[in-house]
Amino acid sequence: MKLRIMKKKGEDDTIILTMIGELTIYTVAKLKTVLLNELKAFSGIVLNLSGIDEADTAGFQLLLFLRREAQSAGKTVVIDETSARVKSIFSLYNELI
Amino acid sequence: MSLNKSEKNFKKEYFTENRELLDAMEMSLLALEKDGSDSDSINSIFRSVHTIKGNSGMFGYDKIGEFTHLLENLLVCVRNGKVELSDDMTALLLECHDFMMNLIDYFEDDCNTYLDPENTKIFETLAEKINEYLEHPACEAAIASSSLSEVTSCCDDEMTVCNDCWHISLRFGESVFQNGLDPYSFIRYLTEKGEIQHIRTVSDRIPEGEYMNPELCYLGFEIDFRSAVTKSDIENIFEFVKEDCEIRILPPRTGISDYVRLIETLPEKPMRIGEMLREIGSLTSSELERALQLQNIQGKISLDETEKDFVGKILVDEKMIQKPVLEAALEKQQSVRRREESDRRTIRVEAEKLDRLINLIGELVITGSNVKQISESEEKTGLVKAVNDMSKLIEEIRGSSMGIRMVQIGETFSRFERVVRDLSRERGKKINFVVMGGETELDKTLIDKLADPLIHLIRNSVDHGIGTPEERVKAGKPAVGTLTLNAFHETGSIVIEVKDDGSGLNRDKILEKAIEQGLARADQVYQDFEIQQLIFQPGFSTAAEVTNISGRGVGMDVVKKNIESLRGNVMIESEPGEGTTMRIHLPLTLAIIDGFMVRIAGSHYVLPLDMVTECTEVHRDDLDLREGGNYINLRGDVLPFMKMRDFFMEKGEEPVKHKVVVVEHARRKVGLIVDELVGEFQTVIKPLGKIFNRLQWISGSTILGTGEVAYILDIPRLIQAE
């Protein structure tokens, strides 16, 4: 398994998703389903990406997508912690984490 | 100049930010000095200077603006390799850095924006030095081509844009990911060929909800790219992906019509693209306006009504109403700051507020302990339980509030890098400065008070410890000396070491000097340990000549005093020919400690719990019958002990069995013989008044629930006394 997701209920009807592994083209398809389901079920998602040691633009795109989906549904997506790898992608693309 | 409150705040931020930028610049300069080919460093210096220039311009500090402008030009030449990055150059850059730091201080103290004669003189001297480099023909060409100068931003030609960067517009095909390519690597590669001034991710094409296939790429990028490369160089970068990506490249200062064409051909709506181009700085507002007008005239694109409104709004915002430039620029500054802060996720709090909180918590801890002791004597189980729960909470509050004050020492350490650099240059020494344990946390107050003693120790090591390259080579050592600054935790204290691999303390020289200065007697035999202590004597100096840094005999005694005032101590470990280690032991926190209470005859004493390693028992006879010294056998180790009763001259009947509390400090263990162990006790140290200054073994007092006073034993002193 290339990506493990741990779920924990957070405050104010949020779900905390801690991901460990890779956020890449190999994992985005499964992850998208998970994320959309969670977004439906809760009013906010908190992502802990500190365990993501491999990430690519497909992963980056998925996070942008998730953020936009959340925005249009009036929900929130917060990236709580990130890894250096995720940070380097966001900073190259000049997007806020 | 009268300022309203918010403007004052902005100014304050301006100064804070510029100081941070200058700090960053200094770090990069030092890194650059070590590795001249480090392009990250030079870029980061460039960014710092550029931002300072922008900030200064909008606050009307023209002198700083003027200076940074010059400096920027110089940096362009350095970056392009037109000027060699020699030692002289880094020295000049550091000098410029210091001058800017001075200017910032000067302008913050003084409310005007003019320079006094003294600074004007420095300004002129530095400007002259910079201009000497800049007058070199190669440099002039470099500056002209990069044309960072703001003057050129007003183009005469209506039909060309001012922007001097390449504009790269990328729209990746959907199958990019599936072909095993990652846009990240291409854009990353761009940064190696030049500088991405701005980049904007275009994510409009990502479909909604279930229509989005995460394995397809929907992204595009608009990039403002500053580089001296040619168009085909840029095309080559994207060679691999060219089947899968629409690439449009516009050269610097191209015609507005090229941008019109770009706007037309991109899949997004013209206004949206226009906005992005403006945002990343490829087009200015007026150029965008002209481009959109052009489109309208040519009738190639018709804006729908809402878009027209939008244009109108931009124009009103940007031109007609003329929002003050200051405000707009401030907004930009704020957004940068917000981003930085969200990265760090920290807030700035006034130290004073924190101190007040800590003080209150200190009082709470005392009161809590009192309540606990009273409740225990009341023998009401309900009350005792409730009070216990409360105590636990108080303890947690105490712990986390002390945690707030904890700061990593690394930042302070890295500040010394400059000290070592400057000093070793001056002394003609080569020194490699190594920092370890920078993540070790200690109390902010401690860190502030430590800086001066540390600088002194470092200066001593550079001045006296590490020899010149010739001397070192002669002694069979590498020519480059190593100075290590190390921090770590050890049994309830924090240890900071300043370690050099120099020649070590010269025993004979120290003794000779000490005798000369009347600090030691010629007819007495001194132990190594005592010799080392001599250098902490007031007035002691071994330096043959007095330099402006050390050798004046003021220093080591002050260092020792400063550290002792923080309840710490300094130790020296020195091996002739191998080097010297100055080791500072400090308590973890200042005000509140976890104590361990013991009873000796009728009085209570508190030991810092961190220093207690274990407790054991010993029979009275075992102590009394012992001959030849105060040692007991602790699991086969020799443990020196002190009979606290004798020590404090307490009389009265001794218990049959003595308790031994084993305490450790600075790697030495001692057993303290006491009458009774009372238990753990959280306590706030109340300093003793001045009249008790001469009480050597007591570091403070605390008040028990019963109103009785308990003394806090100064374990480090006790161990030394032993």
Interface residues (C-beta under 8 A of the other chain):
Chain A: I25 V28 A29 L31 K32 L36 D56 T57 A58 F60 Q61 L62 L64 F65 R68 E69 S72 I89 L92 Y93 N94 E95 L96 I97
Chain B: F177 Q178 D182 P183 Y184 I187 R188 T191 H198 I199 R200 T201 S203 I206 E208 G209 E210 M212 N213 P214 E215 C217 Y218 L219 F221 R339 S342 D343
